[in-house]
Amino acid sequence: MAELRGVPARIGAADVTRLESETGRLRGVDYRRGGGACRDAVVGSAARSDQLLRASASAEVRARLLVALADRHNLAGWTCFDTGLEQAAQEHWERALELASQAGDQNLIANIHYRAGRLRLHNGRRREALEIFALGVPAAQRSGSHHATALLRANEAWAHAGLGDQGLAKLRLGQAHEEFARSSDGVVPGWARFFDATDLSALTGMVFTELARTVDACHTATAIPALTAAILGYPDTMARSRALSLVALTANHLLGNDFDHADLVGQRALAAAGAVRSTRVADRLRPLRRLAERYRGDPHARHLAARVAAFTAHR
């Protein structure tokens, strides 16, 4: 499918299966090596694969095709976001929503809202992120997926924590854990399989990292073990997620005035960041440098700030 040259007169289930498999393969590259390693392939194939809508197909195949194409655009949007092309990301997500809505796939609609909300969260536009996550929650609930609901609730918690709202952050995080515990028997679609117990632990760590930053540094006591568990739990296929968790763990050690550990973990974070092609990872490192510079009286913090500055200077 990635090398589509013409549109067949009719397509069948096998054609859609190949499209789904290729999306899964490209998603694996994104997780392992970052959006920069596969963005061009995903974006190009999304445009070409849309041409399959011109082919005739049974009603069942066409419904599957709409979902497969929506997911390809969903991934294209994510890889664009991961490489700093935010307008392109939004355009792909709008197309993904159009196709997923035609298919009536509420689970995918919820996932697209999660990803679009994450773009706003990444840019510090937390209230906008909450508005978009809130649009995804009803879709997740309509789909009957506790898993999708848990993912959105956990990200709502992250946004509330960034706003310094400890009460709502803890409420939403508790709901996320409850929903996740109820999701064990459900079938998880490919676009959401990354969200497992390890990723929930990472999100828990992110929520308490934000609370340590905005409310009280004592929250590092909860963030550090959650992030450490996630870092140990992520397989090599989730290298970018591990890198992001290492950045957050470094910040917690700084906030806790544990500067020698911050320097050591920071070196691991930089090594992990160097192995993935992701603008988002570099974006997370820049505030880490500023945080380290607040403690320039400590040699470990100064060393960390200098190393992060050198790393991000060319990214």
N, C-alpha and C positions, 0 to 999 in steps of 0.2 A: 504493500500500500504506500510505503514511503516514496516509491518511485513511480507513482501513477502517471501514465503517459496519455491515457485516453479513458473515456467513461464507457464502461460496458453497457449494453442495452438493458441488461437485467443483472441484479446481484442477489446472492443468497446468503445463508447464515455463515458459510465459510469465509466469505469476504469480510463480514463484520467481525468475525473472530480474529482474522488477521489484523484488522485495524485495532481491535482491543489489545491484542498481544503486543503490537508495536508501541502503543501508548504505554503499556506496562513496562516495556523495556526502556523506553526513554525516561519514564518516571524514575526508574532505578538509577539511571545515569545522573539525573538531577539530585537525588538523595545522596549519592555516593561522591559526586565530583562537583556539584553546584550547577546552577542554571546556565552559566557560561559555557559549560561543556556540551550542552545539547539544545540551547535556545534556538539557534538558526534551523536546526533539523526539525524541531517541534513546530515552530512558526510556519516554516515552509510546507510541511506536511499537512498542517491544519487547513491552510488555504487550498491545497490540492485535493485533499480528501473531501472537502465540502462539495466538490463536483459530483460526488457519488449520489447526491440528492437528485440529480437529473436522471438517474437510472430507475427503471421500474423494479419493484420488489413487492413481496407479500406484506400484508399489514404488520405481521409479527417482525419480519426482518427490518421493515422501515422504522418501527419503534425502537428496535435495538440500535439501528444506524444513527438515529437522532441522539440517543444517549452517548454512543461512542464518539460522535463528532463533538458533542458538547463537552465531553471529558477531554478530548484532544485540545479544544480551545481553553478549557480550564487549566490544563497543564501549560499551554503556551502562555497564558496570562501569568502563571506562577513563575515561569522561567524568565519572563520579561521583568517582573517585579524583583526577582533575585539578582538581576543584572542592572537595575536602575532605570529601566524603560517603563516608567509608571503609566504614561498615557497609553502606550501599546498594551500594557497589562489590562488596563480598564476596558479597552476596546475588545480584547479577547474575552474577558469575563462577561461583557454585555452580550456578545455573540453566544457564549456558552449558556447564559440564562435564557436567551431566545430559544435555543434548540432544546434545552432541558425542559422548558415550559411547554413546548410543543409535544414533547414526549410524556409530560406529566410526571417526571421523576422528581419527587419532592426531596429525596435524600441528596441528589446531586445539586438541586437548587440550594439546599442548606449549605452544602460544602462550598459552593461558589461564593455565597455570602460570607462564609468564614474567611475565605482567601481575600476577598475584597476588603473585609474589615481589617485583616492583618496588615494590609498596605497602609491603612490610616494609622493603625497602632504603631507600626514601625516608624512612621513620620511624626509621632507625638500628637496626632490628631485623635485623641482618645474618645472624645464625645462623638465624633463622626464614626469612629470604629464601633462604639456601642450602638449607634443607630442602625448600622449595617448588620451587626451580630443579631440585633433584635428582630430584624427582618428574616433572618435565617432560622431562628428558634421555632416559629410556627411551622415552617416547612419541615424541619426535623421532626417535630411532634406529629405532623400529619403523616409523615412517612412511617411512623411507629418505631423509629430508631432511637433507642436510648443512647447508643454510641454517638450518633450525630449530635444529639442534644447535649451530651457531656462535653463534646469538643467545643461547642459554642459557649456553654456556661463557663468553662475553664478560661476561655479567651475574654469573656466578659469580666471575669474576676481579675485578669491581668490589667485590663483597661481601668477598672475601678481602683485597683491598687496604685496605678500610675497617677491617678487623680487624688490619691491620699485618702480615699474612702475605705477605711479599714473594715467597717461593718458590711458593706455590700460586697467587697472583695472576698471576705470570708464566707458570706452567705452563698455567693455564686460558686465559689470553689467547693464548698460542701455539697452543693447540688450537683456539681460536675462529678464528684466522687460517687455520689449516690446513683446517678444515672449510669455511670460507667460500670458500677457493680451489678447493675440490672441488665447489662448488655452482653453478658458472657455467652448466651445461647444464640445470639443473632448472627446473621451472615453479613460480613462487612465488605462493601464494594471496594474495588481497587483504589479509588481516589481517597479513601479514608483509612486504609490499613496501617498507615504510618502511626496512627494514634492508638497506641497500646499502653500497657501499664508503665512502661519506661517513659514514654512521651508525657503521660499524665504526671509522672514524678517530676519531669523537667518543667512542665507548666506550673506545677505547685511551687517549685523552686523559683521560677520567674515571678510569680505573684508575691512571694515573700521577699524576694530581692527588691521589688518595687516598694513594698511596704517598709523595708529597711531604709530605703532611700527617702521616701516621702513622709514616713510617720515616726519610726523609731528603729535605730540600728540593732535593737535586741532581736528583730525578726531574722537576722542572719542565722540565729540558732536553729531555725526551722528551714531556712533556704539552703544552707550548706549541706545537710544530710540528704535532702531531696535531690539536689543537683548532683551530688556525688554518686548517689544511686543511679541516676539517669546516665551519667557519664560511663559508669561501669556496665550499665545494661545495654547501651546502644551498640549494635553490631557495626562492623566496618562498612556495611552498606548504608549506614546512616551517619556518614562522616560529618556532614554539615551540621546536623543537629547536635552532635557531640561537640563540635567547635563552638557553637553558640552557647551551649551549657557551660563550657570551660570559661568563656568570657564572663558569663554571669557569676560563676563561682569565684573568679578572680576579684570581681567587684565586691563580693561579700567579704572576702578576706581583707580588702582595703577598708571597707566600712567598719569592720571589727578590729581595726588597728593591728591586724596580724600580717605585717608587711613582708616578712620573709616568705611566708606561705603564698602571699599574693604574687610575689616575684616568681616563685617556682611554678605556680599554677598558670600564671600569665605566660611563661615561656611555653608551656604545653599548649595554651590557647593559640599562641602565635604559630606554633608548628602545625596545629590542626587547621588553622585558617589558611596557611600557605598551601595546603593540599587540596583546597576547593576553590572553584572559580565562582565566587559569590560576592557581589557588592554589599549584600546585607551583612555579611560577617564583618567586612571592613567598616561598615557604618556603625556596628555595635562596638567596635574597638575604639572609635574616636571619643565617645563619652568616657570610656574606661581610662583613656589617657588623661582626660581632664580631671577625672576623679583622682588618679594617681598624683597628678600635679598639685593637688590640694595638700598632699603630705610630703612635699619636697624636702622637708627637714629630715626625712628618713632615707638612708642610702638605697634601700631595697625599692622603695616607692619611686625614687628618682631613676633608678636603673630601669624599672618597668616602664615608666613614662617615656623614657628615651627610646626603648626598644619598640614600643607601640607606635611612637611618632615616626620612627624610621620605616616601620612596616607599612603604615598607612600613607606615607608620603607619595607613593607611586600607585595608589589605588583609588 
